Amino acid sequence: MSRTNNFVFLILFSLTSGTTLAANEESIGSRLQALIQNESRSEDARARNQYRHPLETLLFFELNPEQTVVEIWPGGQNGWYRSILEPYFENQTGRYIPVTDDSGFPDPVDAVPDNSADMVLVFRAHGFLIYDQPLHMYYDELFRMVKPGGIFGIVDHRELESRTQDPKGVNGYIKESYLITLAENAGFQFLEKTEINSNPLDTKDYPDGLYSLPPTLPGTMFNRSLRESVLEIGESDRMTMKFVKPE
């Protein structure tokens, strides 16, 4: 084949590949959107779509139905993201593995062998700051689960970078820089972040910290003005970040 023909072939291959990738993403997005809006999810869960942006978030993490995807602490059977991810993987070549509260995590989880997960997802776990085990154990276990080249994706409540990080995370917020350091210390490499789940109205200075905001709203039952103001703010400002386990 001549150099010119080679060049034409490469252009056509590139265009075809790009079209295929776009079609695949559209197909994945359509299936996810149908599940996100499905009435099998509770009305309350679907009402929170406006704050949690599940379609954009899962596409950012590059979810696809051929992966083994682990979710840490998804809640019960009706966990918010679990109610999307579990049916998404039905009758697919990939699988969804929920690591539940009773799994013993961050102790090794038998359901997730070493280097077996294409993706591990953590949603709003406060950077594991408020839990009992030494902090590094959580990130070390995440790193063990993910296969080389696999993704660790996290959405969490974002603290202001100008503030000192509370190592116990009492107010529920964590600084981006602090979380990146925790992940990199475990061996992950930071890939990118997105502002999909940001909320600039969240001032992060409430009587009960993060927990003054919807959906929990503690401490506002007898403070009507505070309740009205936090309802206007909506849910917390959240960072959305993606890491990779080096090959």
C-alpha positions in Angstrom: 0.0 0.0 0.0 1.3 3.4 -1.0 2.1 6.2 1.6 -0.9 8.1 0.3 -3.2 5.2 0.7 -1.9 4.6 4.1 -2.6 8.2 5.0 -6.2 7.9 3.7 -6.7 4.6 5.5 -5.6 6.2 8.8 -7.9 9.1 8.4 -10.9 6.8 7.6 -10.0 4.6 10.5 -9.8 7.6 12.8 -13.1 8.9 11.7 -14.8 5.5 12.0 -13.3 5.0 15.4 -14.5 8.4 16.6 -18.0 7.7 15.2 -18.1 4.3 16.9 -17.0 5.8 20.3 -19.6 8.6 20.0 -22.3 6.0 19.2 -21.2 3.8 22.1 -21.3 6.7 24.5 -24.8 7.7 23.2 -26.0 4.2 23.7 -24.6 4.0 27.3 -26.0 7.4 28.0 -29.5 6.5 26.8 -29.6 3.3 28.9 -28.3 5.2 31.9 -30.8 8.0 31.5 -33.7 5.5 31.2 -32.6 3.9 34.5 -32.1 7.3 36.2 -35.7 8.3 35.4 -37.2 4.9 35.9 -40.2 4.9 38.3 -38.7 1.8 40.0 -36.6 4.3 41.8 -38.4 6.2 44.5 -39.8 9.6 43.9 -37.4 11.0 46.5 -34.4 9.4 44.8 -35.4 10.8 41.4 -36.0 14.3 42.9 -32.3 14.3 43.9 -31.1 13.8 40.3 -31.0 17.6 39.9 -28.3 17.8 42.6 -26.3 14.6 41.9 -26.1 14.7 38.1 -25.8 10.9 37.8 -25.7 10.7 34.0 -22.9 13.3 33.7 -21.0 11.8 36.6 -21.1 8.2 35.4 -20.1 9.3 31.8 -17.2 11.3 33.3 -16.0 8.1 35.1 -16.3 6.4 31.6 -18.6 3.7 32.8 -19.4 0.9 30.3 -21.3 -2.4 30.6 -18.2 -4.6 30.1 -16.5 -3.5 33.3 -16.3 -4.9 36.8 -17.5 -1.9 38.9 -17.3 -1.8 42.7 -19.2 0.7 44.8 -18.1 1.2 48.3 -20.9 1.5 50.9 -23.8 2.0 48.5 -26.4 2.0 51.2 -29.1 -0.7 51.4 -30.7 -2.4 48.5 -32.2 0.9 47.4 -28.9 2.8 47.7 -29.0 6.0 45.6 -26.4 5.1 43.0 -26.9 1.3 43.5 -30.5 1.8 42.2 -29.0 2.9 38.9 -25.9 0.7 38.6 -27.3 -2.7 39.7 -30.0 -2.8 37.0 -27.5 -1.3 34.5 -25.3 -4.4 34.7 -28.1 -6.9 34.4 -27.6 -9.2 31.4 -24.3 -7.5 30.6 -20.8 -8.9 30.3 -19.6 -6.7 33.2 -20.8 -6.8 36.8 -21.6 -4.6 39.7 -20.3 -5.4 43.1 -21.7 -3.5 46.1 -19.3 -3.4 49.1 -21.8 -3.0 51.9 -21.5 -1.7 55.4 -21.2 -5.3 56.8 -18.4 -6.3 54.4 -15.6 -5.5 56.9 -14.1 -2.9 54.5 -11.4 -1.6 54.9 -10.4 -5.1 55.7 -9.9 -7.1 52.5 -13.2 -7.9 50.8 -13.4 -11.5 49.5 -15.8 -10.5 46.8 -13.2 -8.3 45.2 -9.9 -10.1 44.6 -6.6 -8.2 44.1 -6.4 -6.2 40.9 -9.8 -7.3 39.7 -11.9 -4.1 39.4 -12.0 -1.9 36.3 -13.5 0.8 38.5 -14.1 1.5 42.1 -16.6 4.3 43.0 -17.0 6.2 46.2 -19.9 8.6 46.7 -20.0 11.0 49.6 -18.0 9.0 52.2 -16.4 12.2 53.6 -13.0 11.0 52.5 -13.3 8.3 55.2 -12.2 10.9 57.7 -15.0 10.2 60.2 -14.6 6.5 60.4 -12.8 4.3 62.9 -9.8 2.7 61.0 -6.5 4.5 60.3 -7.2 6.6 57.2 -4.6 5.0 54.9 -6.2 1.6 55.3 -9.3 2.7 53.2 -7.2 4.0 50.3 -4.8 1.1 50.4 -7.7 -1.3 50.1 -9.2 0.7 47.2 -5.8 0.5 45.5 -5.6 -3.3 46.1 -9.0 -3.8 44.4 -8.4 -1.8 41.2 -6.6 -3.5 38.3 -3.6 -1.7 36.7 -5.0 0.9 34.4 -8.3 0.9 36.3 -10.2 3.9 37.7 -10.9 5.1 41.2 -13.7 7.7 41.0 -15.0 9.8 43.9 -17.6 12.4 44.6 -17.3 14.1 48.0 -18.3 17.2 49.9 -15.7 19.9 49.1 -14.1 22.0 51.8 -12.6 25.4 51.0 -8.9 25.2 50.3 -8.3 28.3 52.5 -9.4 26.3 55.6 -7.3 23.9 57.6 -8.5 20.4 57.1 -10.1 18.8 60.2 -8.5 15.4 60.3 -11.7 14.0 61.8 -13.9 15.6 59.2 -16.5 16.6 61.8 -18.2 19.1 59.5 -18.4 16.6 56.7 -16.2 18.5 54.2 -12.8 17.5 52.8 -10.4 19.6 50.8 -9.6 18.5 47.3 -5.9 18.8 47.9 -6.1 16.7 51.0 -8.1 13.9 49.2 -5.6 13.9 46.3 -2.7 13.5 48.7 -4.5 10.5 50.4 -5.1 8.8 47.0 -1.6 9.5 45.7 0.0 8.2 48.9 -1.8 4.9 48.2 -0.3 4.8 44.7 -3.0 6.3 42.5 -2.3 9.0 40.0 -4.7 11.9 39.6 -6.2 12.1 36.2 -8.8 14.9 36.1 -11.7 16.5 37.8 -15.0 18.1 36.7 -17.3 20.7 38.2 -20.4 18.6 37.4 -21.5 18.5 41.0 -20.3 21.9 42.2 -22.6 24.3 44.0 -21.2 27.8 44.5 -24.2 28.7 46.8 -22.8 26.3 49.5 -21.0 28.6 52.0 -20.0 25.7 54.3 -20.5 27.7 57.5 -23.7 26.2 59.0 -24.4 25.3 62.6 -24.3 21.6 61.9 -21.8 21.8 59.0 -22.7 19.8 55.9 -25.6 18.2 57.8 -27.5 21.4 57.9 -28.1 21.1 54.2 -30.7 19.0 52.4 -31.5 16.2 52.4 -30.9 15.7 56.2 -31.6 19.2 57.6 -30.9 18.5 61.3 -31.1 21.5 63.5 -33.5 23.4 61.2 -36.8 22.0 62.5 -37.3 25.0 64.9 -35.3 27.5 62.9 -37.6 28.4 60.0 -35.3 31.1 58.5 -32.3 28.7 58.4 -34.4 26.0 56.8 -35.6 28.3 54.1 -32.1 29.5 53.4 -30.5 26.1 53.1 -33.4 24.8 51.0 -32.6 27.6 48.6 -28.9 26.5 48.6 -29.7 22.9 47.8 -27.3 20.0 48.4 -23.6 20.5 49.1 -20.8 21.7 46.9 -19.1 18.5 45.7 -15.8 17.7 44.0 -15.8 14.9 41.3 -12.4 13.4 40.7 -10.9 10.5 38.7 -7.7 8.6 39.5 -5.9 5.7 37.8 -3.9 2.9 39.1 -0.6 2.9 37.1 0.0 0.1 34.7 
